[in-house]
Every structure is written in C-alpha cells, then in structure tokens.
Amino acid sequence: MESGPIKIEPISIRSRQSSRRLMPLSLFKWFAGVFLSVVLILLGVSAWFVFTARQVVITIAPVPESIAFSGSIFTPRIGDYYLMWPGEYTLAALKECFYPLDHRFRVSSDKQQRLHLKMQTLPGRVKIYAHPSDMTDSSIAGARVKIDGDEVGETPIEDFEVKPGFRKLEIRAENYQTLQIEVKVDGCGKLQVFNMALLPGWSDVFVSSVPQGANVQIDGRLFGNTPLSIQLAAGIYLLEISADGYETWKSRLVVKPNEPQEIKDIELRPADGKLAIHTKPAGANVLIGGIFIGQTPLKVDLSPNKDHVVQISKAGYEKTTRKVRVPSSMFKQLNVKLKPKEGIIRLLVEPADTELLVNGKSWGSVPGQFRLIAVEHTLEFKKKGYRSHRISITPRPGFPQELKITLKKESVAKETTPTMIVTKTGYSLKLIRPSSYTMGSSRREQGRKSNETLRKVELIRPFYMGLKEVTNMEFKKFMPRHNSGSFKSKPLNNADQPVVRTTWEKAALFCNWLSAKEALPPAYIKKGENLVAVEPLNTGYRLPTEAEWEYCARVYNKQAPLKYPWGQKFPPWKLSGNYSDQSAKDLLPTVLEGYNDGYGTTAPPARFIANGLGLYDMGGNVAEWCHDYYSIYSYAPEKTVVDPVGPENGKHHVIRGSSWKHGSISTLRLAYRSYGDGTREDVGFRVCRYLK
C-alpha cells in the first residue's frame, strides 16, 4: 500500500534546566513577601499591645514552682512585671507542701499595678496518745489535750491537722502530773505520732500512830484507821489523827507528786480533862501553874492524870491553893468558899445620928465600930444641913483603924476634890489640872515627821489620867477570853503585863464597863454599826484625847515641854523606861546600844520611875490608843484650840508614844504620833475621865 509524502516541520526545543531555575526563585520571593508581611503585622500588633497593655508586678511568697494565667491568651513577662490588658484574670500557682493558689484579680486601666500574694502551707497531721510513765504498753484514755492553749480533744487523738512549726502541747489527766512540752510539726500533710508518757500526780502516804487503830481524816474526810496507806493527789491537806480518850493530832500535810512519804508512830496525847471552878463570892482570880487563867466562874482544859496547882485569890479574902487531878476526857468541878479577911473600923463622928453609907449602900446611923472585908471601900457620912463627907479606906486585918469625922455645916463647908480616884476594879487615876501648851514639834527638830505640826492647845477642863496602862488581869475582868498572845515565843499574856492586841472599840467598851460599875454615863455609844463618842464628852470613863496624852507626857512644870520621856537629850538614862534594848537583841532587829531595862518584851506597868506628874510608862512599854480619830492638822500658829477631841469622824484612831518594839530616836520622841486600824502586839491603853 502506498502512502503519501511525509511533511517534516521544525519544532522549538527549550532547555529543562532553565525552567527549573526560574521556579524556586519565584517561590522564594513569594514566601519572603508573606513572611515580611507577617512580621510587619506582628510588629504592628506587638507595638499596639505594648502601648495598650498595663504593667502588673506580681510577687508570690514563697516563689511557686509554676504559674499560669487564664483570662487572656497573651500575658508576656518582661523583667519583674507582666503585660496585661485591663480585665479579669485568674492566677494559678503550684508549690510542693503548699495549698494550690487560685486567685482572681482585675487589671485596671492604671499604667502600673502591683499584686502581692502568699501561699498557705499545708498543715501536718498528728496522732496523740498518752500512757503511764512506767507502763508503755498501757494507754490513758480521756486525757485532755491542748495545742497552743486551745483544747483540741481527748486522747486518743487519731488524726488532727496542725499548723507546721514548734507547738506547745499540754496533756492533763486526772491523778497525773500535767505534761507541757514543745513539739515540732513538720507540716506538708505528713502524719506524725506523739505517744506521751505522763508521770503520776499522786503519792503514797503511810500513816501510823500510837496507839494503833486511830481514825485518819484528811480535810474532814475519814479514810480509815492506822496503820494506813493511802494515795493522795498533789496538794496541801489537813491531816487529823484521833482516837477516843486522846487529843486530836493535827498537821499540815504537803503532798508532792511521785514522792512517797511516811508519817510514822504519831504519839497521841491523852485528851484533856475539863475543870469548872466556882468560888463564893465569884470574881476571884485563878492562876494554874503560875499563869493567870481568868476569873471565876470559869471552865478550863487541863492535861490529864497529873497534879495541877490551882491558886485562887480575891482582894479582901485569904488566898487558897488546891491540887487538882482530872482524868482524861472527864469533867470535874471545884467549888471554893473564900474566907474573908476583915478589919475593924472604929468611928467617932459628929454630929450624932449621922448616916453611914458603905459603897453607896446605907448602913443606918454610924455605929461605934464595924468589920469590913480588907478591900478598898468608900465611906460616906450624911446628915441633913451638913456637908457630906466621903473617904476611901482599906481595912487591915489585925490592925483596927479609927476614924474621927466632923461634918461641917453647909454654910461653911468647902468642896474638896480628891487628887486620886480608884475604880471599882482597883484601877487608879490621878487628877490633872492642865494649862496651855504647844503641841507637836517644829520643823527644825531632828526626827520630826510631816504629820507633827505645831498647834497651840488650851486645856481648860481638869481630868483624871490613869496612873498606868491597863493590865491583862484588869482587862480580863471585862473580857475573860481575851488573849494578848506572845511575841516570838515570849509571853505577852501574863496577868501583870499590859494588855495588848486589843482594838480601839474594845478599849472604849472597857471604859463604858467601868462607867457602868459607878453609875456614870457612858462616854461611847453605838451609832449604826460604829462606836462613837458622845457629844459633848461627859464624865464617864474614856480614852485620853491626843492633847491630854501629850500634855501628861511632856508638860509638868513651867519649863519647856520635854522632847523625850526622860528629858531633853538622847540617849535615855538608866532604867528610865522599857525600850528596845539589849535584853531584846534576840527578838528585834534594832536595839539601843548600852541600854538594858531587863525586859525583852513588855514589862509590868509602873516598874520604872514615874514622870513629873506621877504617871508611869508614858514612854516605852506599849504604845497607847487615844480617844481621837486621826488627822493631819494644818499649821496655824495664830490659832488656839480649846480642849480638842479630834476630828468628828475618820477611818483610823490615834496611837501615841513609843513601844518596847520601836526604840529608835524618832519613836522615842514624845511628839511621835501614828494611827491604827486594828490590833497590834505592841498597842495597849490607859483610862481617863473628866472631873466634871
């Protein structure tokens, strides 16, 4: 088969290598353009973000291990701060041993802001047990547990969250000592176990007595009979051991925890017997073993099964002595009829038919002679138209006394005032006719105290001042149970010693008691709950006013008032009074050098020389209550006070003079004044009253 001619045409030929070179270059240019555009966009956005965001400084303590924010996709950190747009954010932070931090906060439009946060530590977990110190395999349930002072429960505590660090742990259980200890809590959720040993809070106490079988009481509760072992919690108790027919033995028992003690073979004394003493007449003084006990009728406890010497005396009667033995726990009565001592009084009285009164009681017409008991009596002779005559006399047994009395007619009779008077109890007072004087001391006087201002005083009314301080025997006639006690084992309660440890009120009531015996008006009356002086002062017995007391102590002639009880110069001359001296060096911290009066404590009144007015112990022995309330007087040199009785009321009363306990220069000065609000072992008193 034939075919036509074939036409051959030329074609264009290109190199493949050239085409490949052109395509990458174009692609690169395209990518470069895109990248440049993105960069420009990012730079623009960044610049816009930088200019529109706010700088927020965030500090977290402690520094967390990781921090994340929500509320924005873009929160870059630059140095110490974050860039954030205004708005709401949530910060989340994590750190080991701390609670996760999740905090919402708001970024405001302020350019710069600060946020301070603190992460909270994870607490520790504790188990707390208690057991006796000597029994580790035992446990104590119900012990109260405190951590840092807050009660958290009772043992056993199985799981309790506690802040980490050093904590004060306290465990209290009945009959155990309180445990206080510091423990370290690790925290971080770690579980720790504390098994604490408690020491016993009691002690074993062993008690035995002679005889055995005695009752043992502790704080009034009967525990059993001796010999006895008991467990007592730590503390202070009153231990009493008693048996029939024996005195109860008492002692203070101090129990310390975990310290056993033995109180062995306490020897019980046979119980006292009781003795009742009655005399006819009553009111006799009783001394047993030489010690004043009181006045009949009285009851007294005596040690049993031994002889006691009982001395009974009464003025005007013969002394009598009895030996008495009282069985243990038994009661015995002693009745004594006193034999009077009488003296004969012979009377020659004119005019005839004169009436005789003895101690205020009429005896009819004056007899030629009669007998009286040998005590002081007041005889009064009365007849109409004649001036009565009164005289005090003490009969002397075996020595008749004769009195010649001539009554004077009233028209020519002259009033006589006795210079001395004696109370119904035998207490003596002397008439003082005072004058004007300056009370107190000047500022220039050595040892002067600020309350001792000068005052011009004029005493117009004559008064009777007690010769001496009231004794225990005299005071116990009024208050038989009073006890002046002792000072460092030295007695202050002997019959002839001055009474001390008595209140102002009791001293005032004693004065009223004396007044009642003579039908005198009382100087003190009750006003509500208080005892106060009557106004104006009457002629009843009372305490001396401060001005009267100082006058009697300092003024008795026309010379300058005394500075000291014995004169104007220090030291005191020999035996001028009872002061803090060498005989008291074992009792008192300060004594007068080179002075010894022979009495370590109080001396019987009137053992030393009287002062110029015939009064005893106006310095030394005991300080003395005065009538007045205490006050500090203002200095008024132009003013004169007349018969001052002190302020109308006050809290305390005046105490004047020095005492055996205070023998320093300042207290020996007679201008010394103080005040008292109760009883003291160195304060007594003496009695005073107006003449009319």
C-alpha positions in Angstrom: 0.0 0.0 0.0 1.4 3.3 -1.0 1.3 6.3 1.3 1.7 9.9 0.7 4.8 12.0 1.3 5.6 12.8 4.9 5.9 16.6 5.8 8.6 17.3 8.3 8.2 20.6 10.2 10.7 22.1 12.7 9.8 22.3 16.5 11.1 24.6 19.2 13.5 23.0 21.7 13.9 24.6 25.4 16.3 23.6 28.0 14.6 21.9 31.1 17.4 23.1 33.3 16.5 26.7 32.7 12.9 26.1 33.6 13.9 24.6 36.9 16.0 27.7 37.8 13.1 30.1 37.3 10.5 28.4 39.6 12.4 28.3 43.0 13.3 32.0 42.7 9.7 32.9 42.3 8.6 30.8 45.2 11.2 32.3 47.4 10.1 35.7 46.5 6.6 34.7 47.4 7.5 33.3 50.7 9.7 36.2 51.6 6.8 38.5 50.8 4.5 36.6 53.0 7.0 36.4 55.9 7.7 40.0 55.7 4.0 40.8 55.7 3.5 38.6 58.8 6.5 40.1 60.6 5.2 43.6 59.8 1.8 42.5 61.1 3.3 41.0 64.3 5.4 44.1 64.9 2.3 46.2 64.5 0.3 44.1 66.8 3.1 43.9 69.3 3.6 47.6 69.2 -0.1 48.1 69.6 -0.2 45.5 72.5 2.8 47.2 74.2 1.1 50.6 74.0 -2.3 49.3 75.1 -1.3 46.7 77.9 -0.6 47.5 81.6 2.4 46.7 83.6 1.5 44.3 86.5 4.1 43.4 89.1 3.2 40.1 90.8 5.0 38.8 93.9 4.2 35.5 95.5 5.7 34.2 98.8 7.2 31.7 98.6 8.1 31.7 95.0 5.9 29.0 93.3 7.2 26.3 91.1 4.7 27.1 88.3 2.4 30.0 87.5 -0.5 30.1 84.9 -3.0 32.7 84.0 -6.5 32.5 82.5 -8.5 35.3 81.0 -6.0 36.2 78.3 -4.0 34.2 75.7 -1.1 36.6 75.9 0.5 37.7 79.3 4.1 38.2 78.5 6.6 38.7 81.3 9.2 41.4 80.9 11.7 41.6 83.8 9.8 42.0 87.1 6.4 42.6 85.5 3.7 41.1 83.3 2.0 42.9 80.4 -1.8 42.5 80.6 -4.8 44.1 79.1 -7.3 45.6 81.5 -9.8 42.9 82.5 -10.5 39.9 84.7 -7.8 37.2 85.3 -7.3 34.1 87.3 -3.8 33.2 88.6 -2.9 29.6 89.4 0.3 28.7 91.2 1.7 25.5 92.5 4.5 24.6 95.0 5.2 21.5 96.9 3.9 21.5 100.6 1.7 24.4 99.9 -2.0 24.7 99.1 -2.5 25.4 95.3 -3.0 29.1 94.8 -6.1 30.1 92.8 -6.6 33.9 92.8 -9.0 36.0 90.7 -7.9 39.6 90.2 -8.7 42.5 87.9 -6.3 44.6 85.9 -7.4 48.2 85.9 -6.6 51.0 83.5 -3.7 52.2 85.7 -0.4 52.0 83.8 1.4 50.3 86.6 -0.1 47.9 89.2 1.1 45.6 91.9 -0.3 42.3 93.3 1.1 40.7 96.4 0.1 37.1 97.2 1.0 34.5 99.8 0.8 30.7 99.6 -0.6 28.8 102.6 1.5 26.0 104.0 -0.1 22.6 104.1 -0.7 21.5 107.8 0.7 18.5 109.4 -1.4 15.6 110.7 -0.8 14.3 114.2 -1.9 11.3 116.3 -1.6 11.9 120.0 -1.6 9.1 122.6 -0.8 9.1 126.4 0.4 6.3 128.6 1.7 6.0 132.3 5.4 6.6 132.5 6.0 3.1 133.9 3.6 1.3 131.6 4.4 1.9 128.0 2.1 -0.9 126.8 -0.9 0.8 128.5 -2.8 3.8 127.5 -4.6 6.7 129.2 -8.0 7.5 127.6 -9.8 10.7 128.2 -6.7 12.9 128.8 -7.5 16.5 127.7 -5.2 17.8 125.0 -4.3 21.4 124.3 -2.2 22.7 121.4 -1.0 26.3 121.8 -3.5 26.8 124.6 -6.6 25.6 122.6 -8.3 22.4 123.7 -8.4 20.0 120.7 -9.9 16.9 122.2 -9.2 13.9 124.4 -6.8 11.0 124.0 -6.5 9.1 121.8 -6.5 11.7 119.0 -6.2 9.8 115.7 -5.9 12.4 113.0 -5.8 16.2 113.7 -4.5 18.9 111.4 -1.9 21.2 113.0 0.0 24.2 111.5 3.6 23.3 111.0 6.3 24.6 113.3 7.0 24.4 117.0 3.8 24.0 119.0 3.1 23.9 122.8 1.5 20.6 123.7 -0.3 20.2 127.0 -1.9 17.0 128.3 -3.9 16.8 131.5 -5.3 13.6 133.1 -6.8 13.0 136.5 -4.3 11.8 139.0 -1.3 12.5 136.7 1.0 15.4 136.5 0.2 17.9 133.7 2.6 17.4 130.8 3.8 20.5 129.0 6.2 20.1 126.1 7.1 21.7 122.8 6.9 19.6 119.7 7.8 20.2 116.1 5.1 19.7 113.5 6.6 19.0 110.1 3.5 20.0 108.0 3.3 19.2 104.3 0.5 16.8 105.1 2.9 14.5 106.8 1.4 12.2 109.6 3.3 12.3 112.9 2.6 10.2 116.0 3.2 11.5 119.5 3.0 8.9 122.3 3.5 10.9 125.5 4.4 9.4 129.0 2.6 11.0 132.0 4.1 11.0 135.5 1.9 10.1 138.4 0.3 13.1 140.1 -0.2 11.4 143.4 2.0 9.9 146.1 1.7 7.1 148.5 1.3 8.3 152.1 1.8 5.9 155.1 0.4 6.9 158.5 0.8 5.1 161.8 0.1 6.1 165.4 0.5 5.1 169.0 -2.0 3.7 169.9 -3.0 2.0 166.6 -6.5 2.0 165.3 -6.9 5.8 165.4 -9.1 7.5 162.8 -7.4 9.2 159.9 -9.2 12.2 158.5 -7.9 14.3 155.6 -9.7 17.6 155.0 -12.5 16.3 157.2 -13.0 13.0 155.2 -12.5 9.7 157.0 -10.0 7.5 155.2 -9.6 4.6 157.7 -7.6 3.6 160.7 -3.9 3.5 161.5 -1.7 1.9 160.2 -2.9 3.1 156.8 -1.5 3.6 153.3 -3.4 5.9 151.0 -2.8 7.6 147.7 -3.2 11.3 147.6 -3.1 13.7 144.7 -0.5 16.5 145.0 -1.7 19.3 147.2 -1.9 20.7 150.7 -4.2 18.9 153.2 -5.2 19.0 156.9 -4.3 15.6 158.4 -6.1 14.7 161.6 -5.5 11.6 163.7 -8.0 11.0 166.5 -9.0 8.3 169.0 -11.4 8.1 171.9 -9.7 9.4 175.1 -6.9 11.2 173.2 -6.4 14.7 171.9 -6.7 15.0 168.1 -3.4 15.4 166.4 -3.4 17.8 163.6 -0.8 18.7 161.0 -0.5 20.3 157.6 0.3 17.6 155.0 2.1 18.7 151.9 1.9 16.0 149.2 4.3 16.3 146.2 3.7 14.2 143.1 5.5 10.9 142.9 7.3 11.5 146.3 6.1 8.8 148.8 6.3 9.8 152.4 5.8 8.1 155.8 4.2 9.7 158.9 5.2 7.1 161.4 4.3 6.4 165.1 2.4 9.7 165.8 2.0 9.5 169.6 -1.4 10.7 170.7 -1.7 12.6 173.9 -4.4 11.7 176.3 -7.3 14.1 175.9 -7.5 17.0 178.4 -9.9 16.9 181.2 -12.2 19.8 181.9 -12.3 21.7 185.2 -15.0 24.0 186.3 -14.1 26.4 189.0 -16.6 28.3 191.2 -16.0 30.5 194.2 -18.1 32.1 196.7 -18.0 35.0 196.2 -17.4 35.0 192.4 -14.9 37.1 190.6 -11.8 35.5 192.2 -8.6 35.5 190.2 -7.3 32.0 189.1 -3.8 31.0 188.4 -2.9 27.5 187.3 0.8 26.7 187.2 1.5 30.3 187.9 -0.3 31.5 184.8 -3.3 33.8 185.1 -6.4 32.0 183.6 -9.2 34.3 184.4 -11.9 35.0 187.0 -14.5 32.7 188.5 -16.7 31.2 187.4 -14.7 29.7 184.6 -14.0 26.4 182.8 -10.5 25.3 181.7 -9.0 22.4 179.9 -6.2 20.6 181.9 -3.7 17.9 180.8 -5.0 14.7 182.3 -3.6 12.4 185.0 -1.3 14.9 186.6 -1.4 17.2 189.5 -2.2 20.9 188.8 -1.7 23.6 191.3 -4.7 26.0 191.3 -4.2 29.3 193.1 -7.3 31.4 193.9 -7.2 34.9 195.2 -9.6 37.8 195.6 -8.9 41.1 197.2 -10.2 41.0 200.8 -10.1 37.3 201.0 -7.4 34.8 202.0 -5.6 33.1 199.2 -6.2 29.4 198.8 -4.4 26.7 196.9 -5.8 23.4 195.6 -4.2 20.4 193.9 -6.4 19.1 191.2 -6.1 15.9 189.0 -8.6 15.4 186.2 -8.9 12.1 184.3 -8.7 12.2 180.5 -11.9 13.3 178.8 -13.6 13.7 182.2 -15.3 16.7 183.8 -14.6 17.9 187.3 -15.9 20.7 189.4 -14.0 22.7 192.0 -16.1 24.7 194.5 -14.2 27.0 196.9 -15.7 29.2 199.6 -13.3 32.0 200.2 -12.5 33.1 203.7 -12.8 36.9 204.1 -10.1 38.9 205.7 -11.7 41.6 207.8 -10.5 44.6 209.6 -12.1 46.6 212.4 -13.1 50.2 211.7 -13.9 52.4 214.8 -15.8 55.6 214.2 -16.0 58.8 216.1 -18.5 61.0 214.2 -20.1 64.3 215.0 -22.9 65.3 215.0 -24.8 62.3 216.3 -27.3 60.4 214.1 -25.1 60.8 211.1 -26.0 58.3 208.4 -23.3 55.9 207.1 -23.2 54.7 203.5 -20.7 52.0 202.6 -20.0 51.8 198.9 -23.3 53.6 198.3 -25.4 51.4 200.5 -26.9 52.8 203.7 -25.9 51.2 207.0 -28.1 53.5 209.1 -26.7 55.6 211.9 -23.0 55.5 212.3 -22.0 52.5 214.6 -19.2 52.7 217.1 -17.2 50.1 215.2 -17.8 47.5 212.5 -16.0 45.0 210.4 -15.3 45.3 206.7 -13.6 43.0 204.2 -10.0 44.1 203.6 -10.5 45.8 200.2 -10.9 49.5 199.5 -14.3 50.8 200.5 -15.9 54.2 200.1 -17.5 55.5 203.3 -19.9 58.4 203.1 -21.3 60.3 206.1 -24.5 62.3 205.5 -26.8 64.4 207.7 -29.3 67.0 206.7 -27.9 70.5 207.0 -24.3 69.3 206.8 -21.9 68.8 204.0 -21.5 65.2 203.2 -18.0 63.7 203.8 -16.6 60.9 201.6 -13.5 58.9 202.3 -11.8 55.8 200.9 -10.4 53.3 203.4 -8.9 49.8 203.2 -9.3 47.8 206.4 -6.2 46.0 207.8 -6.9 42.6 209.4 -5.4 42.6 212.9 -4.9 46.3 213.0 -8.1 48.2 214.0 -8.4 51.7 212.4 -10.1 54.7 214.0 -11.7 57.5 212.0 -12.7 60.8 213.5 -15.1 62.7 211.3 -16.7 66.1 212.0 -19.2 67.2 209.4 -19.3 70.9 208.6 -22.5 72.8 208.1 -23.4 73.5 204.5 -22.9 77.3 205.0 -19.2 77.0 205.9 -18.4 73.7 204.1 -15.9 73.9 201.3 -15.8 71.5 198.4 -12.8 69.2 198.3 -11.7 67.4 195.2 -9.8 64.1 195.6 -6.5 64.1 193.9 -6.7 60.4 193.3 -9.7 58.1 192.5 -9.9 54.4 192.2 -12.4 52.5 190.0 -14.5 49.6 191.3 -11.9 47.2 189.8 -9.0 48.9 191.6 -7.6 50.9 188.7 -6.1 54.2 189.9 -6.3 57.6 188.3 -4.7 61.0 189.2 -6.2 64.4 188.9 -4.5 66.6 186.3 -5.2 70.3 186.3 -3.8 71.2 182.8 -2.7 74.5 181.3 -1.9 75.9 177.8 1.0 74.4 175.8 2.2 74.0 172.3 1.5 70.5 170.9 3.7 68.8 168.3 7.2 69.7 167.1 8.9 72.3 164.9 10.4 71.6 161.6 13.8 72.2 163.0 13.5 69.3 165.4 15.6 66.2 164.5 13.4 63.2 163.5 10.3 65.2 163.1 7.6 63.6 160.9 5.4 65.5 158.4 2.3 64.9 160.5 3.6 66.5 163.6 2.6 70.1 163.0 2.7 72.7 165.9 -0.7 73.6 167.5 -1.5 75.9 170.4 -3.7 74.0 172.8 -5.5 75.2 175.9 -6.8 72.5 178.2 -9.5 74.0 180.5 -11.3 71.0 182.0 -9.4 69.1 184.7 -9.3 65.4 184.1 -8.2 62.2 185.8 -5.5 60.3 184.0 -4.7 56.6 184.6 -1.5 56.1 186.6 -0.5 53.2 184.4 -1.5 51.1 181.4 -4.4 48.6 181.8 -3.1 45.1 182.6 -4.2 41.7 181.2 -5.7 40.9 184.6 -7.7 44.1 184.7 -8.9 43.8 181.1 -9.9 40.1 181.5 -12.3 41.1 184.3 -14.2 42.7 181.4 -13.4 40.2 178.6 -12.2 36.9 180.2 -11.4 35.2 176.9 -9.0 38.0 175.7 -5.5 36.7 174.8 -2.6 39.1 174.4 -0.7 36.3 172.9 3.1 36.2 172.6 5.9 37.6 170.5 8.5 35.2 169.1 7.5 32.7 171.9 7.9 35.3 174.6 4.6 35.7 176.6 2.6 38.9 176.4 -0.4 37.4 178.2 0.8 37.3 181.9 -1.6 38.7 184.4 0.6 41.7 185.3 1.7 42.6 181.7 -0.1 45.4 179.9 -3.0 44.3 177.7 -2.2 44.4 174.0 -3.7 43.2 170.8 -7.0 44.9 171.6 -8.9 47.1 169.2 -9.9 50.7 169.8 -13.5 49.6 170.1 -12.8 47.0 172.8 -10.8 49.6 174.7 -13.7 52.0 174.5 -16.1 49.4 175.7 -13.9 48.6 178.6 -14.2 52.3 179.6 -18.0 52.0 179.3 -17.9 48.9 181.5 -16.0 50.9 184.2 -18.5 53.7 184.0 -21.5 51.3 184.4 -19.9 50.0 187.7 -20.1 53.5 189.1 -23.4 54.6 187.5 -21.5 57.1 185.4 -22.8 58.0 181.9 -21.1 56.0 179.1 -18.6 58.0 177.1 -19.2 55.9 173.9 -22.5 55.0 172.2 -23.4 52.9 169.2 -24.3 54.8 166.1 -25.3 52.4 163.4 -22.5 49.8 163.2 -19.9 52.1 164.7 -18.9 53.0 168.3 -18.6 56.8 168.6 -18.1 59.3 171.4 -21.0 61.2 172.9 -21.1 64.9 172.3 -20.2 66.8 174.3 -17.9 64.5 176.3 -19.3 63.6 179.7 -17.7 62.4 183.0 -17.7 58.8 182.0 -14.5 56.8 181.8 -12.9 57.1 178.3 -9.6 57.0 176.5 -7.4 60.2 176.8 -7.5 62.6 174.0 -4.4 63.1 172.0 -3.9 66.6 173.5 -4.4 65.2 177.1 -2.0 62.3 176.4 0.8 64.6 175.1 0.3 67.1 177.9 0.7 64.3 180.5 3.8 63.0 178.7 5.6 66.3 178.1 4.4 69.0 180.4 4.6 69.0 184.2 6.4 72.3 185.1 6.9 75.7 183.7 10.0 74.7 181.7 9.9 73.9 178.0 8.0 70.7 177.1 10.1 67.5 177.2 11.4 66.1 173.9 11.9 62.6 175.3 10.2 60.8 178.2 13.2 61.3 180.4 14.3 64.7 179.4 15.7 66.8 176.5 18.8 64.7 175.5 19.4 61.3 174.0 20.2 58.5 175.0 17.9 57.6 177.9 19.3 57.4 181.3 19.4 54.2 183.2 16.1 52.4 183.8 14.0 55.3 182.6 11.6 53.0 180.8 11.1 49.8 178.8 12.5 50.3 175.3 14.1 48.2 172.6 17.3 47.4 174.4 20.0 44.8 174.9 17.6 42.4 176.6 15.6 42.3 173.3 18.5 41.9 170.9 17.4 38.3 170.1 13.9 39.4 169.3 14.2 42.8 167.5 16.4 43.9 164.5 17.4 47.2 166.1 18.1 47.9 169.8 19.5 50.8 171.8 23.2 50.4 172.4 24.3 50.4 176.0 20.8 50.3 177.4 19.3 47.4 179.3 16.0 47.6 181.2 15.8 43.9 181.9 12.6 43.2 179.8 12.8 41.6 176.4 9.1 42.3 175.7 6.5 44.2 177.8 7.1 45.0 181.5 4.5 45.1 184.2 3.3 48.7 184.4 4.8 51.0 187.0 8.1 49.1 187.2 10.1 52.2 186.2 10.2 55.7 187.7 7.1 57.9 187.3 7.3 61.1 185.4 6.9 64.6 187.0 3.1 64.2 187.1 3.4 60.8 188.9 2.3 58.8 185.8 4.1 55.6 184.7 5.3 54.4 181.3 4.4 57.5 179.3 7.3 56.4 177.1 8.1 52.8 176.2 6.5 49.6 177.2 3.4 49.8 174.9 2.1 52.4 172.6 -1.4 53.5 173.6 -4.8 54.1 171.9 -6.1 57.7 172.1 -9.7 58.9 172.0 -9.3 60.9 168.7 -9.7 60.0 165.1 -6.5 60.5 163.2 -6.0 63.6 161.1 -3.1 65.7 159.8 -3.6 69.3 161.1 -2.7 72.3 159.1 -0.2 74.7 160.5 -2.0 77.6 162.1 0.4 79.4 164.6 -2.1 82.2 165.4 -4.9 79.8 166.3 -5.5 78.3 169.8 -7.8 75.2 170.1 -9.6 74.6 173.4 -10.0 71.0 174.8 -9.6 69.4 171.4 -11.1 66.0 171.0 -10.0 65.3 167.4 -12.0 65.4 164.1 -15.6 64.2 164.1 -15.0 61.1 162.1 -12.3 59.3 160.3 -11.0 55.9 159.3 -8.3 55.3 161.9 -7.7 56.3 165.5 -4.6 57.9 167.0 -1.8 55.8 168.7 0.6 57.8 170.8 4.0 57.1 172.3 6.8 54.6 171.7 6.7 50.9 172.4 9.1 48.3 173.5 9.4 47.2 169.9 10.3 50.6 168.5 13.1 52.1 170.4 14.5 54.3 167.6 15.1 58.0 168.1 12.0 59.0 166.2 9.7 56.8 168.2 11.2 57.8 171.5 10.3 61.4 170.8 7.2 62.3 172.7 5.9 64.2 169.7 5.6 61.0 167.8 2.1 60.2 166.6 0.7 57.4 164.5 -2.6 55.8 163.7 -4.1 52.3 164.0 -6.8 50.4 162.2 -6.8 47.1 164.1 -4.9 45.1 166.7 -1.1 45.1 167.2 1.0 43.3 169.7 2.6 46.5 170.9 -0.5 48.7 171.5 -2.4 49.0 174.8 -4.2 51.8 176.6 -4.9 53.7 179.8 -8.1 55.2 181.1 -9.1 58.8 181.6 -12.2 60.9 182.6 -13.2 64.5 183.2 -13.5 65.8 186.7 -16.9 67.4 186.0 
